[in-house]
Amino acid sequence: MAPQVLDDLLLYRLSRVMRATSCLVVRLLEGEHGITRREWALLAALHGCEALTSSALADRLQLDRVRTSRGLQGLLAKALVQTRRDAQDGRKVWIALTESGQALYAKIFPQVAQINVELGAALAPDELAILWRSLDRLETQGRQLMQQGRVPGKANRSRRRTR
């Protein structure tokens, strides 16, 4: 069935779910721990890795390079990550969590996981399994549509647009 109104659009409904639920994590991150959602994503992506480059982090989180760089600057200022130049290629910079970054991750992750468990409790276990499979399929389909060039060009996210 083709969508007829805004509430029929899958992406709009997914966005509404995110808005209704992500505020729980944002309040936890910003209110209790003083980091942004993007900084948390970077911190979590670095957890368990010896080190990653900024580009690898951006790819892993599907963020653009500028947003990744801004998030990393915040984490550097808070001494939650450290950088080191590659010995063979001085242009390459490796990023890793500091001990403080590891400790903050260890403190936050169980809290975020609990919020996710409580949200997932709205669904029966079999419904939750179907949701996970469906999300995987939607993500794959979205990537395929992007590769097919379904939408031409890149988004202009500049704050200084001209008419």
C-alpha positions in Angstrom: 0.0 0.0 0.0 1.4 3.4 -1.0 1.6 6.0 1.8 -1.2 8.5 1.8 -0.4 10.8 4.7 2.7 11.6 6.8 1.9 8.9 9.4 2.0 6.3 6.7 5.7 7.0 5.9 8.0 4.4 7.4 10.9 6.8 7.9 8.6 9.3 9.6 7.4 6.6 12.0 10.9 5.5 12.8 11.9 9.1 13.4 9.0 9.5 15.8 10.0 6.4 17.7 13.6 7.8 18.0 12.4 11.2 19.2 10.1 9.5 21.8 12.8 7.3 23.2 16.2 8.8 22.5 15.5 11.6 25.0 16.0 9.1 27.8 19.5 8.4 26.7 20.3 12.0 25.9 19.2 13.1 29.4 21.4 10.3 30.9 24.4 11.3 28.8 24.2 15.0 29.0 22.6 15.4 32.5 24.6 12.8 34.4 27.8 12.4 32.4 28.3 15.6 30.5 28.7 14.1 27.0 26.6 14.4 23.9 24.9 11.5 22.1 27.6 11.8 19.3 30.4 11.7 21.8 28.8 8.6 23.4 28.6 6.9 20.0 32.3 7.6 19.3 33.2 6.4 22.8 31.2 3.2 22.4 32.7 2.6 18.9 36.2 2.9 20.3 35.5 0.6 23.2 37.1 -2.8 22.6 39.4 -1.4 19.9 43.1 -0.8 20.4 42.8 2.3 18.2 40.9 3.6 15.1 41.4 6.4 12.7 38.9 9.2 12.4 37.9 7.9 9.0 37.4 4.4 10.3 35.2 5.7 13.1 33.1 7.8 10.7 32.6 4.7 8.5 31.8 2.5 11.5 29.1 5.0 12.8 28.0 6.1 9.3 28.8 9.7 10.2 30.4 12.3 8.0 34.0 13.2 8.6 33.2 16.7 9.9 30.7 15.5 12.6 33.1 12.8 13.6 35.9 15.3 14.0 33.8 17.7 16.1 32.8 14.8 18.4 36.4 13.7 18.7 37.4 17.3 19.6 34.9 17.2 22.5 36.2 13.9 23.7 39.8 15.1 23.5 39.0 18.3 25.5 37.4 16.0 28.1 40.5 13.8 28.1 38.4 10.7 27.2 40.4 9.9 24.1 44.0 10.3 23.1 45.7 10.5 19.7 49.0 9.3 18.3 50.6 9.7 14.9 51.2 6.6 12.8 54.9 5.7 12.9 55.0 4.9 9.1 52.5 7.5 7.9 52.6 10.7 9.8 49.4 11.9 8.1 47.5 9.1 9.8 46.3 9.7 13.4 45.1 6.8 15.7 42.5 7.5 18.3 42.0 5.4 21.4 40.2 5.7 24.7 42.0 6.9 27.7 41.6 5.2 31.1 39.0 7.9 31.9 37.2 7.1 28.6 37.2 3.4 29.4 35.9 4.1 32.9 33.1 6.3 31.6 32.1 3.7 29.0 32.0 1.1 31.8 29.8 3.3 33.8 27.4 4.4 31.0 26.9 1.2 29.0 25.0 -0.7 31.6 22.6 2.2 32.1 22.0 2.6 28.3 21.6 -1.2 28.0 19.0 -1.1 30.8 17.0 1.6 29.0 17.1 -0.6 25.9 15.9 -3.6 27.9 13.0 -1.6 29.3 12.0 -0.3 25.9 12.2 -3.8 24.4 9.9 -5.1 27.2 7.0 -3.5 25.3 7.4 -6.4 22.8 7.1 -10.1 23.3 10.5 -12.0 22.7 9.3 -13.2 19.3 8.2 -9.7 18.3 11.6 -8.3 19.3 13.4 -11.0 17.2 11.3 -10.0 14.2 12.0 -6.3 14.8 15.8 -7.0 14.9 15.6 -9.0 11.6 13.4 -6.3 10.1 15.8 -3.5 11.1 18.7 -5.4 9.5 16.7 -5.8 6.3 15.7 -2.1 6.3 19.3 -1.1 6.8 20.5 -3.3 3.9 17.7 -2.0 1.7 18.6 1.6 2.5 22.3 1.0 1.7 21.3 -0.6 -1.6 19.1 2.4 -2.5 22.0 4.7 -1.8 24.3 2.6 -4.0 21.8 2.7 -6.8 21.8 6.5 -6.6 18.1 6.8 -5.9 18.6 10.3 -4.7 21.0 12.4 -6.7 23.7 14.6 -5.2 24.6 15.1 -1.6 22.6 16.9 1.1 23.6 20.5 1.7 23.9 20.7 5.5 25.5 24.1 5.5 24.0 26.5 8.0 24.7 29.4 5.6 22.4 28.6 2.7 21.9 31.1 0.0 18.8 31.5 -2.2 
